[in-house]
Amino acid sequence: MVTSLRKEFDAAVAYLSQARTLNMRIDAGFERIQQLRALSERRTAVYGRERVRASGAADGRMDVVARIVDAERELDAQIDQMIELKEEIAAVIERVPDERMRALLEFRYLNCCTWDEVAERMNYTTRSIYNLHTAALQAIVPIITTPGPAVRAATCCRA
């Protein structure tokens, strides 16, 4: 019984954590684009010296620009996926009957707050937040396991 409940809780956390994981991937994508832009700036022309072969630098710069464009397209797709996923998770959270539980789940899984941040925002101790989270998971499990509106399986690394 306890292991079955633990598995259900783990499945609920995995489902809710998808937005948090995708958010981290988006942040990593932004960092990658910044690095590519910094690299493209290093490939600028050198002034004050005569360049014998300028096309090599231009080709290298075009390659970096193409990579930036590809990375931005990928990031846009991830952002679209994040919006859709957050709307889906928000709809599931909205079905939780207790307002405090809904607030906790929104802070933690949609706003990506730490446990301490959730406790501070809700004016609770961290221990109380953990207890409320357990109760919130008990409320979420039947929502995500009963047939009804489509709830995606937790696959946190979808592309």
C-alpha positions as CSV (number, residue, x, y, z in Angstrom):
1,M,0.0,0.0,0.0
2,V,2.7,2.5,1.0
3,T,4.9,1.7,-2.0
4,S,1.8,2.1,-4.3
5,L,1.1,5.5,-2.8
6,R,4.7,6.5,-3.1
7,K,4.7,5.5,-6.8
8,E,1.5,7.6,-7.3
9,F,3.1,10.6,-5.5
10,D,6.3,10.2,-7.6
11,A,4.2,10.1,-10.8
12,A,2.3,13.3,-9.7
13,V,5.6,15.1,-8.9
14,A,7.1,14.0,-12.2
15,Y,4.0,15.3,-14.1
16,L,4.0,18.6,-12.2
17,S,7.8,19.0,-12.6
18,Q,7.7,18.9,-16.4
19,A,7.3,22.7,-16.5
20,R,10.2,23.2,-14.2
21,T,12.5,20.9,-16.2
22,L,11.4,22.6,-19.5
23,N,12.0,26.0,-17.9
24,M,15.6,24.9,-17.1
25,R,16.1,23.7,-20.7
26,I,14.9,27.1,-22.0
27,D,17.3,28.9,-19.7
28,A,20.1,26.7,-21.0
29,G,19.0,27.6,-24.6
30,F,19.2,31.3,-23.8
31,E,22.7,30.8,-22.4
32,R,23.7,28.9,-25.6
33,I,22.5,31.8,-27.8
34,Q,24.4,34.3,-25.7
35,Q,27.5,32.3,-26.1
36,L,27.0,32.0,-29.8
37,R,26.5,35.8,-30.0
38,A,29.7,36.4,-28.1
39,L,31.5,34.1,-30.4
40,S,30.2,36.0,-33.4
41,E,31.4,39.2,-32.0
42,R,34.9,37.8,-31.6
43,R,34.8,37.0,-35.3
44,T,34.6,40.7,-36.3
45,A,37.0,42.3,-38.7
46,V,40.4,43.4,-37.3
47,Y,40.9,47.1,-38.0
48,G,44.3,48.7,-38.6
49,R,45.7,45.7,-40.4
50,E,45.3,44.8,-44.0
51,R,43.4,41.5,-44.5
52,V,44.5,39.3,-47.2
53,R,41.6,36.9,-47.2
54,A,38.4,38.3,-45.8
55,S,36.0,35.6,-47.0
56,G,37.2,33.0,-44.4
57,A,36.1,35.4,-41.6
58,A,32.9,36.1,-43.3
59,D,32.2,32.4,-43.8
60,G,32.9,31.7,-40.2
61,R,30.6,34.5,-39.1
62,M,27.8,33.3,-41.3
63,D,28.2,29.9,-39.8
64,V,27.8,31.3,-36.3
65,V,24.8,33.5,-37.4
66,A,23.2,30.3,-38.9
67,R,23.7,28.5,-35.6
68,I,22.2,31.4,-33.7
69,V,19.1,31.4,-36.0
70,D,18.7,27.6,-35.5
71,A,19.1,27.9,-31.7
72,E,16.5,30.7,-31.6
73,R,14.0,28.6,-33.6
74,E,14.6,25.7,-31.3
75,L,14.1,28.0,-28.3
76,D,10.9,29.5,-29.7
77,A,9.5,25.9,-30.1
78,Q,10.5,25.1,-26.5
79,I,8.8,28.3,-25.3
80,D,5.6,27.5,-27.2
81,Q,5.8,24.0,-25.6
82,M,6.3,25.6,-22.2
83,I,3.3,27.8,-22.5
84,E,1.1,24.9,-23.6
85,L,2.4,22.6,-20.8
86,K,2.0,25.3,-18.1
87,E,-1.6,25.9,-19.2
88,E,-2.3,22.2,-19.0
89,I,-0.7,21.9,-15.5
90,A,-2.5,25.0,-14.4
91,A,-5.8,23.4,-15.5
92,V,-5.0,20.3,-13.4
93,I,-4.0,22.4,-10.4
94,E,-7.2,24.4,-10.7
95,R,-9.2,21.2,-10.1
96,V,-7.6,20.8,-6.6
97,P,-10.4,21.9,-4.1
98,D,-8.2,23.6,-1.5
99,E,-7.1,27.1,-2.2
100,R,-3.9,26.8,-0.1
101,M,-2.9,23.6,-2.0
102,R,-3.5,25.3,-5.3
103,A,-1.3,28.2,-4.3
104,L,1.5,25.9,-3.1
105,L,1.4,23.9,-6.4
106,E,1.4,27.0,-8.5
107,F,4.3,28.6,-6.6
108,R,6.3,25.4,-6.7
109,Y,5.6,23.9,-10.1
110,L,4.5,26.8,-12.3
111,N,6.6,29.6,-10.8
112,C,9.5,27.3,-10.1
113,C,9.9,28.6,-6.5
114,T,12.1,26.8,-4.0
115,W,10.5,25.3,-0.9
116,D,11.8,28.2,1.2
117,E,10.4,30.7,-1.3
118,V,7.0,29.0,-1.2
119,A,7.0,29.0,2.6
120,E,7.9,32.7,2.7
121,R,5.3,33.7,0.1
122,M,2.6,31.7,1.9
123,N,3.7,32.7,5.4
124,Y,4.2,29.1,6.6
125,T,7.2,27.2,7.9
126,T,9.0,25.0,5.5
127,R,7.9,21.9,7.4
128,S,4.3,23.1,7.1
129,I,4.8,23.5,3.4
130,Y,6.1,19.9,3.1
131,N,3.0,18.6,4.9
132,L,0.7,20.7,2.8
133,H,2.5,19.5,-0.3
134,T,1.9,15.9,0.7
135,A,-1.8,16.7,1.1
136,A,-1.8,18.5,-2.3
137,L,-0.3,15.4,-3.9
138,Q,-3.0,13.3,-2.4
139,A,-5.5,15.7,-4.1
140,I,-3.6,15.7,-7.4
141,V,-3.2,11.9,-7.8
142,P,-6.9,11.2,-8.6
143,I,-7.1,14.1,-10.9
144,I,-4.2,13.0,-13.1
145,T,-5.1,9.3,-13.0
146,T,-8.8,9.5,-13.7
147,P,-10.0,9.6,-17.3
148,G,-11.0,13.0,-18.4
149,P,-9.3,16.0,-20.0
150,A,-6.0,14.8,-21.5
151,V,-3.2,14.8,-19.1
152,R,0.2,14.1,-20.6
153,A,2.4,11.5,-19.2
154,A,5.4,12.9,-17.4
155,T,8.2,12.9,-20.0
156,C,10.2,15.8,-18.8
157,C,12.7,15.8,-21.6
158,R,10.4,16.0,-24.6
159,A,11.8,17.8,-27.6
